[in-house]
Amino acid sequence: RDEIINRVTRHVSENTGHGRVEKRTCTVVSYGSIMEKMFKKKLVGLKSIVGIKSERTIVATGEYTQEVRYYVTSLDNTKPEEIASAIRQHWSIENNLHWQLDVTFREDYSKKVKNAARNFSVATKMALTILKKDKTTKGSMNLKRLKAGWDEKYLSQLLQNNNF
């Protein structure tokens, strides 16, 4: 029984802001060598399963939502707060990238499908990276994108500075 209890660790964080109260519970279960044997060599180094339970209450309406997500990791369960932080940071970066692509390239409104959608997604991520690296023009990414479409010299400069 003690061996099982030592395999489970938790970290709880609470935040208030933007009109809502959020509570996140990160539960990390480490099985170590047992998991390695279960998955043989398919997931080398796998040590733990992570569950993130997110609870949100909108202060004004009292509306409550709950979501649970699961992850696997090569980390053990000794620092669940670090695992929770890494997961939040990953999603923050992912959400910021998606927001930037949608605002700059209106990606959510794209009607492309299958290979065309994947190819266009790669091209827009490359273009966004090039625009972010440009320090010669002040303004939003959308302004830089429009300028690159209107000004061939500026477009040429962007491509040359990025070794294209």
N, C-alpha and C positions, 0 to 999 in steps of 0.2 A: 504494500500500500504506500509506504513512504517513497519507494522508488518511482511510483506513478505520480505522486504529488510533486516530486522534484522535477519532473519532466514538464510541468505546466507553469508558465509565468505569465503575469499580466501587467499591463500598464494602462491607466485610465487618464485621459486628458479632457478638460472641459474648456470651452471658449464661448464668450458672449460677444456679440457684435453684429452689425448689419441687420438688427431686428430679429435675431434668432439666437437660441442657445444650442450649442452642439456638444455632444459627448461622444468620445471615441474610446472604445475598449479594444486593446490589442492583446490577443491571447496567443502565446507561442507554445507549441507542443513539440518537444524534441524527442526523437526516437533514436538518433545517432546511428549506431551500427545495425539496429533492427531495420531501419528504412533502407539502408544500403543493401542489405540482404534481400528485402522485399522487391526492390526495383533493380536488383542485380547491377548491371553496368549501364542501364538506360539513363539514369539520372545520377551521374557520378558526383559525390560530395554532398548529396541531399541530406540534411540533418533535421530540418524542422518544417512543420506546417504552421501557418500563421492565419488567424482569423481576425478580421477587423469589423467590429460592429459599430456603425455610425448611427447616432440618434440625433434628430433635429426637431426642435420645437420653434415654431414661428411665434414670437412673443405677442404680436397684435391679435392673432386669430386663435392661438392655442393649437394650431395644426401640428400633428406629430408624425414624423416619418422615421422609418428604421431601415437600414440596409446592412447586409452582411456580405463581405467579400473574403475570398480565400487565396492564399499565396503559398508557394513552397520556397525554401531558402536553404543555402548552404551554411547559414549561421546557426549557432546553438541558441538556447533560450536564456542566456545569462543577462542580456540587455534588451528587454522588450521595448523600452522607450526609444532606443536607437533604431530598432527595426521599424517601429511606428513612424518615427521621424523620416526615415529613408523612403517609406512608402508614400507619405504625404508629399515629400519633396518631388518624388517621381511624378505623381499625379499633378502637382502644381506646374511642373515643366511641361507635361503633356497637355494640360488644359490651356496653358499660355500659348503653346505652339498652335493648337487648334484654333484658339480665338484669333491669333494673329493671322493665320492662313484664311480664316473666314472673313475677317475685316478687310484684309489687303486684297485677297483674290476671290472673295465671295464663294469660297469652296463649298459651302453648304447648299448653294443654289445650282451647283454643277449637275448637268444631266448625263454626264459621261458614265459609262458602265464598263465593267470587266477590265481588260487590259488598258483601254484608253484612260479609265479612271486612275489606275495604278501609275501609268506613265505620266499623266498630268500631275498627280500628287508628288511624284519625284521631282518633276520640273519646277513646280511651285515652291517646294522646300529648298531647292537649289537657288531659285530666284530670291526667295526671302533671305537666305543666308548671304547672298551677294549684296542685297540692299542693306542688310544690317551692318555689314562691314564698311559700307561707304560712310565716311565722315566728312566728305566735301559738301554735302547738301544737307541743310537743316530742314526738318519737317518730318511728317509722318511717313510710314512705310508706303502708304497709299499714294502720297504725293511723289515719293521717289519712283514708285512703279509707273505712275502717269508720266513723269518727266522722262523716264527711260523709253517710253513709247513715243513721246513727242520729239525728243532731242537725240538724234543719232550720235552726236559727239559724246554726250553723257553716257549713252548705252555702250559705245565703244570703250570709253574710259572704264566703266564698270567691268566689262568683260576682260580688258587688258590687265586691270589690277587684280583679277582673280585667275589669271593664267588660262584663259579660254582661247 
